[in-house]
Amino acid sequence: MTGAKESSWKLVVKGLKSKVLAGRKELIAQVLKDVGGDAAPIRQARRALLTMSVDALSGTPRFIDVYGEGEICLISFDDLLDILADPPPTLAEVMGRVTR
């Protein structure tokens, strides 16, 4: 994944995290699903865990469907820290990206 695309999903999640709006949780989930793609069934994920882990380390979240009971998201620790610890982008930063 390219650096710009990798950064864009994190910025979107950070921006949504700071907004007070109905359905925010679902919007964040949708951004992650759009970037990470469909969940792999657990049997397939076992075979592809190394590849999925490398994808997560390179900035693309990956999902594993655990027997239809729920999904697990693989995300790099650095990406998780970026999303949780960094302040959200300012309005000027967001608007600057829109005009590019």
URFENVEN-V655373 format. One line per field, one symbol per residue. ss: DSSP state (h for helix, s for strand, l for the rest). phi: phi as a letter, one per 30 degrees, with the letter a starting at -180 (. if undefined). Layout:
BEGIN
ss=???
phi=???
END
This chain:
BEGIN
ss=llhhhhhhhhhhhhhhhllllllhhhhhhhhhhhhhlllsshhhhhhhhhhhhhhhhllllsssslllllssssllhhhhhhhhhlllllhhhhhhhhll
phi=.ddddeddddddddddedccadieedddedddddddidddeedddedcedddddedddjcdbbbdchidlccccbddddddeddcdddddeddddddddd
END
